[in-house]
C-alpha cells in the first residue's frame, strides 16, 4: 500500500548451516552445486513443491541451487530444531543461528558465499497520531532490528 509510511530496517540475512553430525555423515559442500547431493530443510507452505531455489552471491555473481528435501516446515523455530537435530542443511536467519554456530551446535556451510539480503520495513499509517505508546513501539523496533545502512532511511507518504 503506497499510502503507508515506512521505516527501512536492517535487512534479513540467512545463513546456510547444518549440524556437525549431519555434515560428518554427508560431507561438507564446497560449492553451491554440491547442495544437490544434500538433504535440505525447506521453509514454506504446503501447496508448494518439495524443492526450492536457494540463491548465493560470491564476488558479485549469483548462483542458484535447486535443492530438495523431505521435510518442509512453516515455522522458523521448527526449521532451527530440525537443523540442530541433524535432519539436513537449512537456510536460517543469522540472528537465530549466531549462538548455535559460536557454540559448535551448528556449522556454517559455504562460508565464502552470502545469501541475498531481504529488506524489512516497519509500516505504519502516516495519518495516525503517534501516541506515546506507538512512538515507543517504533523506537523499540528500530533499536532491536536496526536500520539499513549507517543512518537508515525513513519514507513517508509522498516520498
Buried (B, 14 or more C-beta within 10 A) or exposed (E): EEEEBBBBBBBBEBBBBBBEEBBEEBEEBEEBEBBEEBBBBBBEEEEEEBEBEBBBEEEEEEBEBEBBBEBBBEEEEBBBEBBBEBBBBBBBBBEBBEEBBEEEBBBEBBEEBBBEBEEBBBEBEBEEEEEEEEEEBBEEBBEEBEBBEEEEEEBEEEE
